[in-house]
Amino acid sequence: MRFPSLFKTKHPRGFNFQPRYYDERKERLEKLRRAAEKEVELEQSERTLKKGELQSAWRKNQVNYHQKRSNTRIFLIAGVLAVIFYLLLK
């Protein structure tokens, strides 16, 4: 018979052991399945790559165009500031 208490009493921790089972055949089949899925995925990505080559080339060209334009703008601004700075010092 227990008396009521204001404090919690400690209970022993339980032991929960789940044994592992290793199935070599299942692991091998799973590995082969993953390899086959990866191969199929690679083939599909190659097909979409061929379809999207024109788009990717166009996007790459667009990025280069904008980058060149941005660089030209920066050099122009730097040149104008250099001329203004030179005139102020003179």
C-alpha positions as CSV (number, residue, x, y, z in Angstrom):
1,M,0.0,0.0,0.0
2,R,1.4,3.4,-1.0
3,F,0.9,6.7,0.6
4,P,0.0,9.7,-1.6
5,S,2.9,11.9,-2.4
6,L,3.5,15.4,-3.9
7,F,6.6,14.2,-5.7
8,K,6.9,11.8,-8.5
9,T,8.7,8.6,-7.8
10,K,11.2,7.3,-10.2
11,H,10.2,4.3,-12.2
12,P,12.8,1.9,-13.6
13,R,13.6,2.5,-17.3
14,G,12.4,-0.2,-19.6
15,F,14.6,-2.1,-22.0
16,N,13.3,-2.1,-25.5
17,F,15.6,-4.2,-27.7
18,Q,14.5,-4.9,-31.3
19,P,16.6,-7.5,-32.9
20,R,17.9,-6.8,-36.5
21,Y,17.5,-9.2,-39.3
22,Y,19.9,-9.0,-42.2
23,D,18.7,-10.5,-45.5
24,E,21.6,-10.5,-48.0
25,R,19.4,-11.4,-50.9
26,K,17.0,-8.6,-50.2
27,E,19.8,-6.0,-49.9
28,R,21.3,-7.2,-53.2
29,L,17.9,-6.9,-55.0
30,E,17.3,-3.5,-53.5
31,K,20.7,-2.3,-54.7
32,L,20.0,-3.6,-58.2
33,R,16.6,-1.9,-58.2
34,R,18.1,1.4,-57.2
35,A,20.7,1.1,-59.9
36,A,18.1,0.4,-62.5
37,E,15.9,3.3,-61.4
38,K,19.0,5.6,-61.5
39,E,19.7,4.4,-65.1
40,V,16.2,5.1,-66.2
41,E,16.2,8.5,-64.6
42,L,19.5,9.3,-66.4
43,E,18.1,8.3,-69.8
44,Q,15.0,10.5,-69.2
45,S,17.2,13.4,-68.2
46,E,19.3,13.0,-71.3
47,R,16.1,13.1,-73.5
48,T,15.0,16.3,-71.8
49,L,18.5,17.7,-72.1
50,K,18.3,17.1,-75.9
51,K,14.9,18.8,-76.0
52,G,16.1,21.7,-73.9
53,E,19.5,22.3,-75.4
54,L,18.2,25.3,-77.5
55,Q,16.6,26.8,-74.4
56,S,19.7,26.4,-72.3
57,A,22.0,27.8,-75.0
58,W,19.7,30.8,-75.3
59,R,19.6,31.4,-71.6
60,K,23.4,31.1,-71.4
61,N,23.7,33.6,-74.2
62,Q,21.3,36.0,-72.5
63,V,23.2,35.8,-69.2
64,N,26.5,36.6,-71.1
65,Y,24.8,39.5,-72.9
66,H,23.5,41.0,-69.7
67,Q,26.8,40.5,-67.9
68,K,28.8,42.2,-70.7
69,R,26.3,45.1,-70.7
70,S,26.5,45.5,-67.0
71,N,30.4,45.5,-67.1
72,T,30.3,48.2,-69.8
73,R,28.0,50.3,-67.7
74,I,30.2,50.0,-64.7
75,F,33.3,51.0,-66.7
76,L,31.5,54.0,-68.2
77,I,30.4,55.2,-64.7
78,A,33.9,54.7,-63.3
79,G,35.3,56.7,-66.2
80,V,32.9,59.6,-65.7
81,L,33.6,59.7,-62.0
82,A,37.4,59.7,-62.7
83,V,37.0,62.6,-65.1
84,I,34.9,64.5,-62.5
85,F,37.4,63.8,-59.8
86,Y,40.3,64.9,-62.0
87,L,38.5,68.2,-62.8
88,L,37.7,68.8,-59.1
89,L,41.4,68.3,-58.1
90,K,42.7,70.6,-60.9
